[in-house]
Amino acid sequence: MVTYNSRRFLHDFFASLNHPVHLPFRLTIIDNHSTDQTVNGLIRQKQRHFLRYNIRLIINRKNLGLAKAWNMGIDRTDGKYMLFLNPDIKLTPGWLKHMVDCAERHPEAGVIGAKILNYNGIIDHAGFSGGIVRGRGEPESPGRYEDEVAVDGIHGCCFLVKRSIIPVVGRFDEQFFLYAEEDDYCIRVRNAGYRVMVSPAVIYHYGAGSTISRQTRHNYHQASLAKMAQKWVK
């Protein structure tokens, strides 16, 4: 998980980690030089949380951008599966098992996404195909979008990558400072012959992972869209 000025989301995130996971995992948190109280909050959570011995903190001396920080996570972990998380999410019971089970059932899959809900219980994203986001704006209900299906791309706030595909697909493209890095990666995964899939794991998402101005966020988004167009639009 990469944080940047994410202090206000930490309580909900760590509280949601209290759900039984039933799978061994380690949480590596990379802070991208937060200027609020995020680092102090992370230190306190690590000291108090029952998973504290499975939590590792890495504090960067400058903001490296999201893709570069995720690549640090790839380099400094060794799990069979890597899950890339935003801090502004709330996990639900069984989330990790759903994602790992999907990965195990589909050896052809390289990336596994989740069903993302807004905090009002409305579906925001269940993968997208053909430029259409599945489920967007629909109310959540049992059985809705709980199938494991191949899609073109997934939401970047929570997704799993099999480490075995890294030698083929490579790491995240660090020209994307913020936004579009997961879209670019999904294209590369599919071009390499793997599938991108969505699992029935349910994740709640605030939709504002760091406290930056609306204009700055807009500028990052536009810059990433331009880079995507330059890279992929023929």
N, C-alpha and C positions, 0 to 999 in steps of 0.2 A: 504494500500500500504506500502511495506517495501522498505526502501532506504538504500544504503550503497555506498558511494562515487559515487553518482548519479547526481552530480551537472549539468553536461552538458545536461541532458535530461529534466530538470525541466521546462524550458521555453516551449518546445513543448507540454509537458503533460498538463500543466496548461492552455495553449492557447487552447488546444482541449476541455477543460472543459467549454469553453465559448459557445459551442453549447447548445441550449435549451434542457433540459432533460425531463421536463414535469412530473417528478416523484420526490417525496420527498426523499432525501438521505443525508447522512453525510459521510464525507471522514475522516477516521482515518489514519494518516501517522505515521509509526513507523520507526525511524531511528536507524540502528544497529551500532551506534558508528562510523559514518563516520569520516575520517581523512582529507577530503578535505573541500570544502566550502558548502557542501550539506546542513548542518543545517542552516547556514546563508541564503542560497537560499530559503529554505523552509519557514523560518521566514518572509522573504521579500515577498514571494508569498502569504502567508497567510494574511499579512497586506494589500496587494494591491488588491487581487482577490475579485471579487464581491460575491463569495461564502464563504468569510472568516469566517462568523459566523457558517458555517457548516463544517469547517475544524478543526480537532483536531490533535495536534502534540504530539507524545510521543518520548522522546529522551533516548535511552538506553546508559548505561555507558560502555557496552562492546558489541561485536558482538555475538549475541545469535544464529545466524543461521536463515535461512528462516522459517523452520517449527515452531520453538519455537516463533519467532516473529509473525507469523500468528496466533498461538494459543493465544498470547496476544491479538490480534485483536478480536478473538472469545470471550475472557473473558471480554473485555472492550467495547463491543458494544451490542446492543439489538435488531437489526433489524430482520424482518422476513426472509430477504435474506441477505447473506453476499457475497460480491464480493471481490475476492483476485486479486490484481493488481501488476504488475511490473511497475517501473517508466519509463522504456524505451519504452513507447507505446504512440501512438497518437489515441485518440478516434474519432469516426465519428458520424455524426448526427443520432440519433435514436438507438445508441448502447445499452443503458440501457433498453429502452422499448423492444427491440427485445429479450433481455435475460430474462427479467421479464415475458413478454408475453409467452415465451416458457415454463418457469417454471410453470406458471399458467395453461397452456393448458395441461401439462403432470404431473398429480399428482404423477405418479409413478417415476418421475425423481428426483434424489437427487443432481446431479451436471449438470450444463449447461456451455458449452464452447462457444467459438466464432470462426469465420473464421479469421485467422491470415494472414496478408499480409506483405511481405517485403516492404521496402520503395521504391522499384522500381516497385511496383504494381503486383509482382508475388506472387501467393499463396504459403505460407509456410506450413500451417497446417489447415485442416478443420476436425480435429478429426482423430483418427486412429482405425482401426479394423483389426484383424487378422494379426497384424504386419505391415500393410500397412497404410501410412499416406495419407489421402484423399487430392487430389488436389496439392500436393507438386510439385513445378516447373511449374505449369500451369499459364498462364496469367489470371488476374482477368477480369471478364466481367459480365454484368447484368444477373442475374438468375443462375449463376454458383455456385453450392454448397450453395444454399439458402434454401434448405429443412431442416426441423427439424428432425433429425434422431438420433437413438441410436447408440453409438459407444463404443469401449472399453476404450478409454481415450481421453483427450483433452490437449491442450497446456496450460501450467501453467502461462502464462503472464496475462491472464484475464479469470477468471472463477467464476461462481456463485455457492454457496452452500446453500441449504435450512437449516435454523437453526433447523428445526424439525427433521432432521436426526442425529444431533449430539448425542443425548442420545443413539442411536442405533449404529452408525458407530464409534463414538468417534472423537477425535481431530486428528491433524496431528502428525505423528510419528516423534518425535524430534531426533531420531538417524540420520535423514537425515539433514545434515547441509546445503547443497546446492545441488540441482538437485534431481529428482526422487520422491520428496515428493508428488507431484500431481499424479504421476503414481501409487504410493503405495495407495494413498487415493482412486483413481478410482477403483482399484481392490477391496478394502474393501467395497466401496459403492455397487458394483455389487454383491459381496458375501453376502451382507446384504439384497439383493432382490430389490434394487433400480436400476434405469437406469442412465447411463451417456449419455447426449445428446449434440448435437451441434446446436446452433441457427444461424440465418443469420446475427448476429451482426458482423460488420467489424471492425477490430482493426489493426492498423499498428504497427509493432514491429521492433525496432532497432536490437535486438538480442544480446545486451551486456549491461545488466542492471547495472553493477557496474564496476568501473575501478580497476580491479585486473589483475595480470600478466597472460599470456596465460598458463604458467606452473601451477600456483596455480589453475586456473580454471579447467585445465585438471586433476589435482590431486583430486579436489572435485568431479568431474564427475566420475572418476574411483572408488573412494571410495563409492559413492552412488550406482553405478552399482553393486559393490561387495555386498553391503548390501541388495540390491533388490534380487540378486541371492540367497543369504543365506536365505532370508525370504520366497521367493516364489517358487524357483525352487526345485522341489521334486526329 
